[in-house]
Amino acid sequence: MDVVYTLHAEEKIAERKISKATIERSLKNPDTVLEAAFGKQIAHKLIRNKLLRIVYTQRSEKYVVITAYFTEPERY
């Protein structure tokens, strides 16, 4: 499955120093996936005691990444 990044996602993952490889591995093998508003989904992956959250939509055979960030696991 292909992964496409919005301009916002490109800017934020660069700013947050999150690699696309990490995002793509996490999308393909998430710990959990939550349904969000407006047809979006949020993939969770625990990486070195931090929770990576990836907000995306799925269109046909593509993941469209909207944003991604690390947070404390206790928050979710």
C-alpha positions as CSV (number, residue, x, y, z in Angstrom):
1,M,0.0,0.0,0.0
2,D,1.3,3.5,-0.9
3,V,1.7,6.3,1.6
4,V,1.2,9.9,0.6
5,Y,1.9,12.9,2.8
6,T,0.0,16.2,2.9
7,L,2.0,19.4,2.8
8,H,1.1,19.9,6.5
9,A,2.4,16.4,7.3
10,E,5.6,17.0,5.4
11,E,6.3,20.1,7.4
12,K,5.3,18.7,10.8
13,I,7.3,15.4,10.6
14,A,10.4,17.4,9.4
15,E,9.9,19.8,12.3
16,R,9.4,16.9,14.8
17,K,12.2,14.8,13.3
18,I,10.1,11.8,12.6
19,S,11.3,9.6,9.7
20,K,8.9,8.6,7.0
21,A,10.3,5.0,7.4
22,T,9.1,5.0,11.0
23,I,5.7,6.3,10.0
24,E,5.3,3.8,7.2
25,R,6.3,0.8,9.4
26,S,3.9,2.0,12.1
27,L,1.0,2.4,9.6
28,K,1.6,-1.1,8.3
29,N,1.9,-2.6,11.8
30,P,0.1,-0.4,14.3
31,D,-0.5,-1.3,17.9
32,T,-4.1,0.1,17.7
33,V,-6.2,2.1,15.2
34,L,-8.9,4.5,16.4
35,E,-11.7,6.0,14.4
36,A,-11.7,9.8,14.4
37,A,-14.0,12.5,13.1
38,F,-14.6,13.1,9.4
39,G,-13.5,9.7,8.3
40,K,-10.0,10.0,9.7
41,Q,-8.2,7.3,11.5
42,I,-5.4,7.4,14.1
43,A,-2.7,4.7,14.3
44,H,-0.9,4.3,17.6
45,K,2.5,2.7,17.9
46,L,4.6,2.6,21.1
47,I,8.2,3.4,20.3
48,R,10.8,3.7,23.1
49,N,8.3,4.6,25.8
50,K,6.7,7.3,23.6
51,L,3.4,6.9,21.7
52,L,3.5,7.8,18.0
53,R,0.1,9.0,16.8
54,I,-0.4,9.1,13.0
55,V,-3.6,10.8,11.8
56,Y,-4.5,9.7,8.3
57,T,-7.2,8.8,5.8
58,Q,-7.3,5.8,3.6
59,R,-8.3,6.2,0.0
60,S,-8.4,3.2,-2.3
61,E,-4.9,1.7,-2.0
62,K,-3.3,4.7,-0.3
63,Y,-2.7,6.0,3.2
64,V,-2.9,9.8,3.2
65,V,-0.9,11.0,6.2
66,I,-2.3,14.3,7.7
67,T,0.1,14.6,10.7
68,A,2.2,12.6,13.1
69,Y,3.6,13.3,16.5
70,F,5.0,11.6,19.6
71,T,3.2,12.0,23.0
72,E,3.1,10.4,26.4
73,P,1.2,7.0,26.3
74,E,-0.7,7.9,29.4
75,R,-2.6,10.6,27.5
76,Y,-4.3,8.0,25.3
